[in-house]
Amino acid sequence: MVTVQACSELSQPRVWLASDEGATAAEYAILASMIAAVIAATVLLLGGRVNEMFELLLTTWP
């Protein structure tokens, strides 16, 4: 008679709970979202000023 043993981490709750592979992915996702938020805020705050500067350069350029 042949028995089949489950090889999945889900069959061993302690191993599954101790695994930190998902935590690293979550940390990278949080870091990426924070960087995106800083970029978006910078564009919103400086976008108008940069546009005015380029318009000034275009009007004063010979």
PEGIBEL-V390366 format. One record per pair of residues at least 12 apart in sequence whose C-alpha atoms are under 8 Angstrom apart, sorted by the first residue. I is the first residue (numbers start at 1). J is the second residue. D is the distance in Angstrom with one decimal. If there is no record, write none. Layout:
I;J;D / I;J;D
This chain:
none
